[in-house]
Amino acid sequence: MAPSAPTLQPSLAAARRPTWLDRVSTALYTRPGLLSLLLFALPLGYFLIVYIGSLGALLIQSFWQLDAFSGKVVREWTLANYIALGKPANLAVIGRTVSMALAVTAACALLAFPLAYYAARYAAKRWRGLLYLLVILPLWSSFLVRVYAWKLILAKEGILMWFVERLHLLWFVEWLLDLPAIGGPSLSVSPIGMFIAFVYIWLPYMILPIQASLERVPASLLEASADLGARPGETFRTVILPLAIPGVVAGSIFTFSLTLGDFVVPSVLGNSAYFIGQAVLSLQGTSGNIPLAAAFTAVPMVVMILYLLGARRLGAFDAL
């Protein structure tokens, strides 16, 4: 008996039925918007639920009030906490904190710009890497360790006062400490000491954005400015500085906001005058006045919103 002719095998595409994974892949490929939504679902959900949700809950609690008799939080809408922020003692806390944040931000910008400019425009590649390392090296240590180290450095028996005595500048330090607004018993317990510690701690957050902004300035613009007869100072004012403003604004957002909310440095190096962070910690932990503490925490958010709106109106974000 002759063997039967072999049957033709169906093609692989016809034999293989699409699976659910194939259907999902095709749907995502044909709908890029859906793919983007799925990719950002987890971080967006975290941002909306954990970050925005917690801020929303905080703002809602700021409209409640604390019962003076029972000490319990009464969940009734009121503006009493925000009215209480207008008291002289609370206004002094807000003004003291905002003034320190402005001073620290200005000092960080003045100190960071020359170093960032040198690293971006003149330093060789290997020295630039070393400068990067030196800038971020303090960030590798604990925040508390750095703060307490400055308390020891600024103490009367610290190394800084030892150098001051050897240089015969003790009269100058005593004159600073006698000033009513910024002085104190010693550098380790005074607004001056807080200012020095704040500048040291937040300075890297100002250097890195400014350096990144300066590195993006094309060399051709500087050459064109020189070809048109501009002097180095004029080139700096009209070309380099405007293009570096976004980096300064980005760094100032870090230094300003971090100073507004910090409570460690004022607690370690400060005196009895409270800052916003200390007031929130005391109201929430000691007296249990969570609504007033929540109202205090709304102050830095409002200040930062006003700061960003002012920077945008001045054109600070135009070169981003």
N, C-alpha and C positions, 0 to 999 in steps of 0.2 A: 504494500500500500504506500502510495507516494505521500511524503510529508506535506502537511498543509502549509500554505504560504504564511509567513509571519505577519501578524496584525501590525498596523502602523501605530506607533506610540504617540499619544497626544503631546503637543508641545508643553514645555514646562510652565509657560505662562497660563495656558488653558487648564492644566491639571491642578495648579496651586491656587487655592482659593484665598482671597485676602483675609487675613486675621484681624482681630480687633486692634492690634498694635499698628498694622498697616493703615487701618482706617483713621486711627488717631494721628498718625504721622502725616497722612494726606490732609486731614483737616487742619492741623497746625501749619502745614506748608502753604496751604491755600488761604489761610487766615493769619497773617503776620500779627495783626492786632491782638488776637487771642493768645498767640505765643508770647508776646510781650507782657500781657496781663498775667499769664501763669508764671513767667520768670520773676516778675516783680511782686507777686502776690505775697510771698513770705516776708520780705523786708518791708513792703508797704503795709501789710497787716500789723507787723511789729511796731512800725512808726505810728500808725493810727491808733492802735489799741493801747500799747504800753506808754508811748511818749505823749502823743496828743491827748489820749484818754486820761492819763494821770494829771496832765496840766489842766484839763477840763474839770476833773474832779476837785483839783485844788482851787480853781477859781470859784466853783460852786460853793465850796465850804467857806470861802471868804465872805459870802453873803449871809452866812448864818451868824449866830451870836451865842455867847456864853452866859448862862444864867448865873448871876452874881451870888445867889443864895445857895443853889444846889451844886454849882460847879459843872453842870452838864451842858452839853451843846444843844441848843434849841434850833431845830431845823425850820426856822422861819426866815423869810427873805427880809433883809434889812441892809442899809448902808452905814450902819453904826461903826463897823470896823474901818471903813474908808474915811469916815468922819474923824475917827480917833487918830488916824495917821496925820491929821492936821494939827494935832497938839504940839506944843513947842518941843517937848522931849522927843517925840517921834520924828518931827521935822529935823531936829538936830542930828538924829541917827542917819536919816536919809541924806542930808547935806554932807555930813562927814564922810559917808561911804562914797558918794558920787564925786566929791572933791578928791579923795584919795585915788579913785579909779582914773579920773582925768589926769592927775599928776603922774601916776604910774605909766599911763599910756603915752603921755608926752615924753617922759624920760626914756621909755623903751624905744620910741621912735627915733629920738635923737641919738641914742647909743647904737641902735641897730643899723641905721642907714649907712654910716661910714664903713662898718665891717662888711655889711652885705654888698655894698658897692665895690669894695676892694676884692672880695671873693668872686664877684660876678664878672668884673671887667679886667682885673689885673693879675689875679693869682693864677699860677700854673695849675695844671690838672692835679698833680699829686699834692700840692699845697692846698688846693681847694678841697680835696677829700679830707685832708687833715683838719681844715677849718670846720668842715661839716661834723667831723667826729668831736671836736672840742665843743661845738655848740650843743650837740645833743647828748654829750657825755653826762652832764648833770641830771638829765631826765632818766638815766638808768638807776639812780638811787631813789630811795623812798622820799616821798614828799615831807613826811614828818621828820626824817633824819636831817634833811636840808634846813628845815625851819629851826629845829633845836640847835643845829650847828651854828646858825647865825645868832641865836641867842647867846651861845658861848662866845662867839667872836665879838659881839657888841657889848658884852658885859664889862663892868669896870675893871675886872681882872683879866679881860680877854686880850687877844693878841693885837687887836686894832688899837686899843687904848695904850698898849705898850709902845707901838710905833708912834702914836700921837705924842706921848711923853718924850720919846727920843728925838722927835722933830720939833719939840717945844711949841706944839700947837694945842696944848691943853686949854689955853684961854679961848680958842675958837670953838672948841667942842662945848665948853661951859657956857659960852655965849649962845650957842644954838639951843642948848638944853634949857636955858632961861627964857626962851621965847614962849609966850603963853599958848599959842595954837599948836605948835609942833614939838615942844620940848617935853621934858620929863625927868625923873630921877637919874636915868642913865640912858644910853643909846639902846639898851636891850629892853627898856620899858618906856617907850615913847613912840609917837607917830613917825619920827624920823627913822627909827629902827624898823618899823613896819614898812615904810616906804623903801628902804634899802633892800629888805627881804623880798618884797613884792617885785621890785625891778629885777633882782637876780633870778627869781623863780620864773617869771613870765617872759624874760628877755628872749629865750629861744623861739617862743611862739611869734615874736615880731621879726626876728632875723630871717627865718626860713621863708615866709611869704614874700618879704621884700627882695630877698636874693632871687627867688624864683621869678618875680616880676621883672627884675633887672636883667636876668639872663635872656628874657624874651625880647629885649630891645634890640632891633637889628643894628648891626654895625654900620650898615649903609646909611642909616639916618644920621648917625654921628658924623660920618664922612661928608654927607651932603650938607650938613650944617656948617662944618668947617670950610667946605668949598664955597659956600655962600658968604663967607666972611665973619661968621659968628665966633666970638671968643669962647674959651672953655666955660666960663661962668654963665654966659648967655645960653650956650648949648645945654648946660645942666638945668637951667631954669625953664627953658622953653621946650626941650625935647625929653631929657631923661626924667626929670621930676614928674611931669604930667603922666608919663607912661608908667611910673613907679607908684603912683597914687593908689591903684587897685591893691597892690601888695601891702601898702601902708594901712589901707582900710581893712583888709583881711586880717592883718596882724593886730590892729587895734580892736577888732571885734573880739579876738581871743583875750587880750590883756584887759580890756575894759570889762567884759562880762565876767571873766574869772575873778577879777578883783572885787566886783560888786557882790558876788555870792560867797566869797571865801570867809570862813570863820576861824580857820586854824591859826593863820598868822596873827590876826588881832587878839586871839585868845592867848597866844604864847608871848608875843612881843608888845601887846597893847597894854593900856591902863584900864581904868574903870569905865571909860567912854566906849559905849557899844557901837558896833557896826551892824549892818542889816543881817548878816549871817549869824552873828551872836544873838541879836534880838529874836530871830526866828527860832534858834536853838533853845533859848531861855523860855520863850512863850510856849513852845511845843512840849519841852521836856520838864520844865520846873513848874510853871503855872498851869499847864494843860490848856492854854487858850489857843486852840488850834485855829479857830476862825480868824483871829487877829494875826496869827503867824502866817496864815495863808494870804491875808491882805498885804502883809509885808513882802511876801515873796512875789506878789504881783508888781511891786515897784520896779525891780530890775528888768522885768519883761517890758514894762511900759517905757522905761528909760532906753532900753536897747531898740525898741521899735522907733522911738523918736530919733535916736542916733542914726539908725539906718535910713530913715526917711530924709533926715538932714544931709547925710552923705550922698544919697541919691540925687537930691535936689542940687547939690553942688557939682554934680557930674562925676562923682568918684567911681561910678560903675560903668562909665561910657567906654572905657578902654578894656573892659573885661572880654 
